[in-house]
Amino acid sequence: MALNARKETYIQQPAVPHIPNQQPVRKKGLITKGEKVLYLSFLAVFVMCALLVLQNQATIQATTHEIQTIENDISEIQKQNTDLTVQVSELSTYERVWAKAKELGLKLDERNVKVVPGQ
């Protein structure tokens, strides 16, 4: 009996059939291809809008600079016009004209004066 007790009984497990064409199981990602396309298109539209805003800001800034330059030029020309108007008024006074006329040798002759009727 002791010999019989030592004999171990082997139970055979049923063999699992091996399927050679079976592919490994893939885990599905969190984001599908369609969602990736949507996200990328949204990102592209966002970048395009940002670039358009930057371009518009640059254009506005350039235009503002040009306007300021033109306004400065206008201011400078107005100052020159004012100075020239003052010079004209100073140079066209009666006393100065009369002094210049005497310097050039002109004389006041009342017999040679003609009166022109006003309009």
VEXTOR-89093 format. One record per atom (N, C-alpha, C): chain; x negated, y negated, z negated; atom name; residue number from 1. Coordinates in pm, whole numbers, plus 32768, in hexadecimal, padded with zeros to 4 digits. Atoms other than C-alpha are relative to their C-alpha. Layout:
BEGIN
LUMTI   chaine      x      y      z   atome   num
LUMTI        A      X      Y      Z      CA   NUM
...
% end
This chain:
BEGIN
LUMTI   chaine      x      y      z   atome   num
LUMTI        A   7FB2   8076   8000       N     1
LUMTI        A   8000   8000   8000      CA     1
LUMTI        A   7FAD   7F83   8000       C     1
LUMTI        A   8056   8073   8003       N     2
LUMTI        A   7EED   7F1D   7FBB      CA     2
LUMTI        A   7FD0   7FE1   808C       C     2
LUMTI        A   8029   8019   7F78       N     3
LUMTI        A   7E84   7F48   811E      CA     3
LUMTI        A   8072   7FC0   804F       C     3
LUMTI        A   7F8E   8039   7FBA       N     4
LUMTI        A   7FDD   7EF9   8194      CA     4
LUMTI        A   8019   7F71   7FD7       C     4
LUMTI        A   7FE7   8087   802F       N     5
LUMTI        A   7FEF   7DC0   80C1      CA     5
LUMTI        A   7FA1   7F9D   8041       C     5
LUMTI        A   8060   805B   7FC6       N     6
LUMTI        A   7EBD   7D2F   8161      CA     6
LUMTI        A   801B   7FE6   8093       C     6
LUMTI        A   7FE4   8019   7F73       N     7
LUMTI        A   7F3D   7D4A   82B9      CA     7
LUMTI        A   8057   7F83   800C       C     7
LUMTI        A   7FB5   807A   7FEE       N     8
LUMTI        A   7FB2   7BFF   8325      CA     8
LUMTI        A   8057   800E   807A       C     8
LUMTI        A   7FA7   7FFB   7F8E       N     9
LUMTI        A   80D0   7BDD   8402      CA     9
LUMTI        A   7FF6   7F7E   804E       C     9
LUMTI        A   800A   8076   7FAB       N    10
LUMTI        A   80A4   7AEF   8520      CA    10
LUMTI        A   8082   7FF0   804C       C    10
LUMTI        A   7F87   801E   7FB5       N    11
LUMTI        A   81D4   7A4A   85AA      CA    11
LUMTI        A   7FD6   7FA7   8074       C    11
LUMTI        A   8025   804E   7F8B       N    12
LUMTI        A   81A9   79CD   8703      CA    12
LUMTI        A   8067   7F92   8018       C    12
LUMTI        A   7FAB   8073   7FE0       N    13
LUMTI        A   822E   7876   8750      CA    13
LUMTI        A   8023   800A   8094       C    13
LUMTI        A   7FE0   7FFD   7F72       N    14
LUMTI        A   82E7   785B   8894      CA    14
LUMTI        A   7FA9   7F9A   804A       C    14
LUMTI        A   8059   8056   7FB2       N    15
LUMTI        A   8203   77C2   899B      CA    15
LUMTI        A   804F   7F8E   803F       C    15
LUMTI        A   7FC1   8076   7FC3       N    16
LUMTI        A   8259   7663   8A0A      CA    16
LUMTI        A   7FD4   7FFB   8090       C    16
LUMTI        A   8028   8003   7F74       N    17
LUMTI        A   8263   765B   8B7F      CA    17
LUMTI        A   7FBC   7F7B   8021       C    17
LUMTI        A   804C   8077   7FDA       N    18
LUMTI        A   8165   7564   8C0D      CA    18
LUMTI        A   8031   7FD1   8088       C    18
LUMTI        A   7FD3   803C   7F82       N    19
LUMTI        A   81EC   7479   8D16      CA    19
LUMTI        A   7F8F   7FA5   8030       C    19
LUMTI        A   8075   804B   7FD4       N    20
LUMTI        A   80C6   73F6   8DDF      CA    20
LUMTI        A   8021   7F75   8037       C    20
LUMTI        A   7FDE   8080   7FBF       N    21
LUMTI        A   817C   72D1   8E8D      CA    21
LUMTI        A   803F   7F9C   7FA0       C    21
LUMTI        A   7FBF   805A   805E       N    22
LUMTI        A   81FF   7231   8D52      CA    22
LUMTI        A   7FA4   7F88   7FE3       C    22
LUMTI        A   804D   807A   8018       N    23
LUMTI        A   818D   70C2   8D2C      CA    23
LUMTI        A   800E   7FD8   7F6E       C    23
LUMTI        A   7FF7   802A   808A       N    24
LUMTI        A   813E   702C   8BDC      CA    24
LUMTI        A   806F   7F98   7FEE       C    24
LUMTI        A   7F91   805B   801C       N    25
LUMTI        A   8256   6F67   8B3B      CA    25
LUMTI        A   7FC6   7F74   7FE8       C    25
LUMTI        A   802E   808A   800F       N    26
LUMTI        A   8226   6DEE   8B5B      CA    26
LUMTI        A   805D   7FB8   7FA0       C    26
LUMTI        A   7FAF   8054   8056       N    27
LUMTI        A   8296   6CFA   8A57      CA    27
LUMTI        A   802B   7F87   8052       C    27
LUMTI        A   7FCE   8073   7FB7       N    28
LUMTI        A   836F   6BEA   8AE5      CA    28
LUMTI        A   7FD1   7F81   7FBB       C    28
LUMTI        A   802F   8080   8035       N    29
LUMTI        A   82EC   6A85   8ABD      CA    29
LUMTI        A   8075   7FAF   7FCA       C    29
LUMTI        A   7F99   8056   8038       N    30
LUMTI        A   83A8   6976   8A08      CA    30
LUMTI        A   803C   7FA4   806A       C    30
LUMTI        A   7FD2   805C   7F98       N    31
LUMTI        A   83C2   689B   8B3F      CA    31
LUMTI        A   8006   804A   8085       C    31
LUMTI        A   7FF0   7FBD   7F7F       N    32
LUMTI        A   8449   691C   8C87      CA    32
LUMTI        A   7FC2   7FAA   806F       C    32
LUMTI        A   803A   8048   7F8E       N    33
LUMTI        A   83C7   68BA   8DDD      CA    33
LUMTI        A   8055   7F87   8026       C    33
LUMTI        A   7FA7   8070   7FE0       N    34
LUMTI        A   84F8   67E0   8E1E      CA    34
LUMTI        A   7FEF   7F8C   7F9F       C    34
LUMTI        A   8015   8069   8063       N    35
LUMTI        A   84C3   6724   8CDB      CA    35
LUMTI        A   7F79   7FBB   8017       C    35
LUMTI        A   8083   803B   7FE4       N    36
LUMTI        A   8354   66F1   8D33      CA    36
LUMTI        A   800A   7F9E   8074       C    36
LUMTI        A   7FEE   8058   7F8D       N    37
LUMTI        A   83BA   665D   8E82      CA    37
LUMTI        A   8049   7F81   7FD6       C    37
LUMTI        A   7FB6   8074   8030       N    38
LUMTI        A   84B4   6578   8DD7      CA    38
LUMTI        A   7FA7   7FA4   7FAC       C    38
LUMTI        A   8059   804F   8055       N    39
LUMTI        A   83B3   6506   8CD6      CA    39
LUMTI        A   7F97   7FB7   8054       C    39
LUMTI        A   8065   803F   7FAB       N    40
LUMTI        A   82AC   64C4   8DE0      CA    40
LUMTI        A   803C   7F91   8056       C    40
LUMTI        A   7FC1   8068   7FB0       N    41
LUMTI        A   83A0   6403   8EBA      CA    41
LUMTI        A   8023   7F87   7FA8       C    41
LUMTI        A   7FE4   806E   805C       N    42
LUMTI        A   840D   6334   8D8C      CA    42
LUMTI        A   7F80   7FB3   7FE1       C    42
LUMTI        A   8080   8040   801D       N    43
LUMTI        A   82A1   62EE   8D3A      CA    43
LUMTI        A   7FD0   7FAD   8078       C    43
LUMTI        A   8029   8049   7F87       N    44
LUMTI        A   825A   6288   8EA3      CA    44
LUMTI        A   8052   7F80   8010       C    44
LUMTI        A   7FAA   8076   7FF6       N    45
LUMTI        A   8384   6199   8EA7      CA    45
LUMTI        A   7FD8   7F99   7F95       C    45
LUMTI        A   8029   8058   806D       N    46
LUMTI        A   8316   6109   8D57      CA    46
LUMTI        A   7F7E   7FB7   8023       C    46
LUMTI        A   8081   803C   7FDB       N    47
LUMTI        A   81B4   60CC   8DD6      CA    47
LUMTI        A   8015   7F9B   8070       C    47
LUMTI        A   7FE5   805D   7F92       N    48
LUMTI        A   8237   602A   8F16      CA    48
LUMTI        A   8041   7F80   7FCC       C    48
LUMTI        A   7FBF   8077   803A       N    49
LUMTI        A   8318   5F40   8E4E      CA    49
LUMTI        A   7F9B   7FAC   7FB3       C    49
LUMTI        A   8065   8048   804C       N    50
LUMTI        A   81F7   5EE4   8D6A      CA    50
LUMTI        A   7FA2   7FB5   8060       C    50
LUMTI        A   8056   8042   7F9E       N    51
LUMTI        A   811C   5E96   8E99      CA    51
LUMTI        A   8045   7F8A   8042       C    51
LUMTI        A   7FB6   806F   7FC5       N    52
LUMTI        A   822D   5DBF   8F34      CA    52
LUMTI        A   8009   7F8A   7FA0       C    52
LUMTI        A   7FF9   806C   8063       N    53
LUMTI        A   8253   5CFA   8DF1      CA    53
LUMTI        A   7F79   7FB9   7FF7       C    53
LUMTI        A   8085   803E   8007       N    54
LUMTI        A   80DB   5CC1   8DE0      CA    54
LUMTI        A   7FE3   7FAC   807C       C    54
LUMTI        A   8015   804B   7F84       N    55
LUMTI        A   80D1   5C54   8F4B      CA    55
LUMTI        A   804F   7F7E   7FFD       C    55
LUMTI        A   7FAD   8079   8007       N    56
LUMTI        A   81F0   5B5F   8F13      CA    56
LUMTI        A   7FC4   7F9C   7F9D       C    56
LUMTI        A   803D   805A   8061       N    57
LUMTI        A   8145   5AD1   8DDE      CA    57
LUMTI        A   7F84   7FBD   803B       C    57
LUMTI        A   8076   8039   7FC1       N    58
LUMTI        A   8003   5A9F   8EA2      CA    58
LUMTI        A   8027   7F96   8067       C    58
LUMTI        A   7FD0   8060   7F9D       N    59
LUMTI        A   80C1   59F0   8FB9      CA    59
LUMTI        A   8034   7F81   7FBC       C    59
LUMTI        A   7FCA   8072   804A       N    60
LUMTI        A   8176   5911   8EC0      CA    60
LUMTI        A   7F8E   7FAC   7FC7       C    60
LUMTI        A   8071   8048   803A       N    61
LUMTI        A   8030   58B7   8E15      CA    61
LUMTI        A   7FB4   7FB2   806B       C    61
LUMTI        A   8046   8045   7F93       N    62
LUMTI        A   7F88   5860   8F61      CA    62
LUMTI        A   8051   7F87   8030       C    62
LUMTI        A   7FA9   806D   7FD4       N    63
LUMTI        A   80B2   578A   8FC8      CA    63
LUMTI        A   7FFF   7F8F   7F99       C    63
LUMTI        A   8003   8064   806A       N    64
LUMTI        A   80B3   56D8   8E78      CA    64
LUMTI        A   7F7D   7FB1   8003       C    64
LUMTI        A   8083   8043   7FF6       N    65
LUMTI        A   7F40   568C   8E9B      CA    65
LUMTI        A   7FFE   7FA0   8076       C    65
LUMTI        A   7FFB   8055   7F89       N    66
LUMTI        A   7F79   5603   8FF8      CA    66
LUMTI        A   8057   7F84   7FE8       C    66
LUMTI        A   7FA7   8071   8020       N    67
LUMTI        A   8099   5528   8F7B      CA    67
LUMTI        A   7FB8   7F9C   7FA7       C    67
LUMTI        A   8048   805A   8059       N    68
LUMTI        A   7FC1   549C   8E65      CA    68
LUMTI        A   7F94   7FB2   804B       C    68
LUMTI        A   8066   8044   7FB0       N    69
LUMTI        A   7EAB   544B   8F5C      CA    69
LUMTI        A   803F   7F92   8055       C    69
LUMTI        A   7FBB   8063   7FAC       N    70
LUMTI        A   7FA0   5397   9042      CA    70
LUMTI        A   8032   7F8C   7FAA       C    70
LUMTI        A   7FD2   806A   8059       N    71
LUMTI        A   8035   52D6   8F1C      CA    71
LUMTI        A   7F8C   7FA6   7FD5       C    71
LUMTI        A   8075   8050   8024       N    72
LUMTI        A   7ED8   5267   8EB3      CA    72
LUMTI        A   7FD6   7FA6   8075       C    72
LUMTI        A   8021   8050   7F8A       N    73
LUMTI        A   7E92   51F3   9017      CA    73
LUMTI        A   8063   7F8C   8011       C    73
LUMTI        A   7F98   8068   7FF5       N    74
LUMTI        A   7FDC   5133   901E      CA    74
LUMTI        A   7FE7   7F93   7F97       C    74
LUMTI        A   801C   8060   806B       N    75
LUMTI        A   7F87   508F   8ED2      CA    75
LUMTI        A   7F89   7FA7   8024       C    75
LUMTI        A   8078   804C   7FD7       N    76
LUMTI        A   7E31   5027   8F54      CA    76
LUMTI        A   8022   7F9C   806E       C    76
LUMTI        A   7FDB   8059   7F91       N    77
LUMTI        A   7EC5   4F94   9093      CA    77
LUMTI        A   805B   7F8F   7FCF       C    77
LUMTI        A   7FAA   8069   8037       N    78
LUMTI        A   7FCF   4ED7   8FCC      CA    78
LUMTI        A   7FAD   7F97   7FB7       C    78
LUMTI        A   8059   805F   8043       N    79
LUMTI        A   7EBD   4E3A   8EF6      CA    79
LUMTI        A   7FB8   7FA8   8067       C    79
LUMTI        A   8044   804D   7F98       N    80
LUMTI        A   7E00   4DD3   9031      CA    80
LUMTI        A   805F   7F9C   8041       C    80
LUMTI        A   7F9D   805A   7FC4       N    81
LUMTI        A   7F40   4D40   90C7      CA    81
LUMTI        A   801D   7F8A   7FA4       C    81
LUMTI        A   7FE6   806C   8060       N    82
LUMTI        A   7F81   4C79   8F8B      CA    82
LUMTI        A   7F8C   7F9D   7FFF       C    82
LUMTI        A   8076   8058   7FFD       N    83
LUMTI        A   7E1C   4BF2   8F8B      CA    83
LUMTI        A   7FFC   7FAD   8081       C    83
LUMTI        A   8000   8049   7F81       N    84
LUMTI        A   7E37   4B95   90FA      CA    84
LUMTI        A   806E   7F97   8005       C    84
LUMTI        A   7F93   8061   8004       N    85
LUMTI        A   7F84   4AE6   90C0      CA    85
LUMTI        A   7FD7   7F86   7FAD       C    85
LUMTI        A   8032   806E   8053       N    86
LUMTI        A   7EE4   4A16   8FAB      CA    86
LUMTI        A   7F9B   7FAE   804F       C    86
LUMTI        A   8063   8048   7FAF       N    87
LUMTI        A   7DC2   49C0   9092      CA    87
LUMTI        A   8043   7FAB   806C       C    87
LUMTI        A   7FBA   804A   7F97       N    88
LUMTI        A   7EB1   4958   91A8      CA    88
LUMTI        A   8041   7F84   7FC4       C    88
LUMTI        A   7FBD   8073   803E       N    89
LUMTI        A   7F73   4879   90BA      CA    89
LUMTI        A   7F98   7F96   7FD6       C    89
LUMTI        A   8068   8060   8026       N    90
LUMTI        A   7E2E   47DC   903C      CA    90
LUMTI        A   7FC6   7FBA   807B       C    90
LUMTI        A   803E   803A   7F88       N    91
LUMTI        A   7DA1   47A6   919A      CA    91
LUMTI        A   8061   7FAB   8051       C    91
LUMTI        A   7FA0   804A   7FAF       N    92
LUMTI        A   7EE3   4718   9229      CA    92
LUMTI        A   803B   7F88   7FB6       C    92
LUMTI        A   7FCE   8079   8044       N    93
LUMTI        A   7F11   45FB   9131      CA    93
LUMTI        A   7FE7   7F87   8059       C    93
LUMTI        A   8005   8078   7FAE       N    94
LUMTI        A   7F45   44A3   91C9      CA    94
LUMTI        A   7F79   7FBA   7FF0       C    94
LUMTI        A   807D   8045   801A       N    95
LUMTI        A   7E0F   4410   9125      CA    95
LUMTI        A   7F8B   8044   8048       C    95
LUMTI        A   806D   7FB7   7FBF       N    96
LUMTI        A   7D2A   451F   91AC      CA    96
LUMTI        A   8006   7FEE   8096       C    96
LUMTI        A   7FF0   8013   7F6F       N    97
LUMTI        A   7DB9   4503   930A      CA    97
LUMTI        A   7FD4   7F72   8026       C    97
LUMTI        A   8024   808A   7FE2       N    98
LUMTI        A   7D90   4389   9300      CA    98
LUMTI        A   7F69   7FEC   7FF5       C    98
LUMTI        A   8091   800C   800E       N    99
LUMTI        A   7C28   43A8   9281      CA    99
LUMTI        A   7FB9   8042   8076       C    99
LUMTI        A   803B   7FBB   7F8E       N   100
LUMTI        A   7BD5   449F   9395      CA   100
LUMTI        A   8011   7FAE   807F       C   100
LUMTI        A   7FE6   8053   7F8A       N   101
LUMTI        A   7C76   43B9   9498      CA   101
LUMTI        A   7FA1   7F88   8001       C   101
LUMTI        A   805D   8071   8006       N   102
LUMTI        A   7BA4   428F   9420      CA   102
LUMTI        A   7F72   802D   8020       C   102
LUMTI        A   8085   7FCA   7FE7       N   103
LUMTI        A   7A6E   436C   9427      CA   103
LUMTI        A   7FE7   8014   8095       C   103
LUMTI        A   800C   7FE8   7F71       N   104
LUMTI        A   7AB2   43BE   9591      CA   104
LUMTI        A   8011   7F80   8052       C   104
LUMTI        A   7FF9   8081   7FBB       N   105
LUMTI        A   7AE5   424D   95E4      CA   105
LUMTI        A   808B   7FD7   802A       C   105
LUMTI        A   7F78   8029   7FDD       N   106
LUMTI        A   7C5D   4234   95FC      CA   106
LUMTI        A   8028   7F8A   7FA9       C   106
LUMTI        A   7FD1   8076   8048       N   107
LUMTI        A   7D08   40EA   9599      CA   107
LUMTI        A   8098   8001   8002       C   107
LUMTI        A   7F6E   8009   8008       N   108
LUMTI        A   7E6B   40A6   952B      CA   108
LUMTI        A   802B   7F80   8049       C   108
LUMTI        A   7FCE   8071   7FB2       N   109
LUMTI        A   7F10   3FC6   962E      CA   109
LUMTI        A   8096   800B   8002       C   109
LUMTI        A   7F6E   7FF8   800B       N   110
LUMTI        A   807C   3F78   95E4      CA   110
LUMTI        A   8044   7FE4   8086       C   110
LUMTI        A   7FC4   801A   7F7D       N   111
LUMTI        A   80BA   3EFF   9748      CA   111
LUMTI        A   8004   807F   8054       C   111
LUMTI        A   800B   7F86   7FB1       N   112
LUMTI        A   805F   4057   97CD      CA   112
LUMTI        A   8053   8072   7FC4       C   112
LUMTI        A   7FB1   7F98   8042       N   113
LUMTI        A   8151   4116   96E9      CA   113
LUMTI        A   808A   8004   803E       C   113
LUMTI        A   7F7B   7FED   7FC9       N   114
LUMTI        A   8290   41A3   9780      CA   114
LUMTI        A   8053   8049   7F97       C   114
LUMTI        A   7FA6   7FC3   805F       N   115
LUMTI        A   83B8   41FE   96A7      CA   115
LUMTI        A   8056   8065   804C       C   115
LUMTI        A   7FB2   7F96   7FC0       N   116
LUMTI        A   845E   4344   9705      CA   116
LUMTI        A   807B   8016   7FA8       C   116
LUMTI        A   7F87   7FEB   8051       N   117
LUMTI        A   85C8   4369   969B      CA   117
LUMTI        A   8007   8090   7FCD       C   117
LUMTI        A   7FF5   7F7B   803D       N   118
LUMTI        A   860C   4490   95B1      CA   118
LUMTI        A   806C   8054   8042       C   118
LUMTI        A   7FA0   7FA6   7FBD       N   119
LUMTI        A   86D1   45B5   9625      CA   119
LUMTI        A   8079   8017   7FAD       C   119
% end
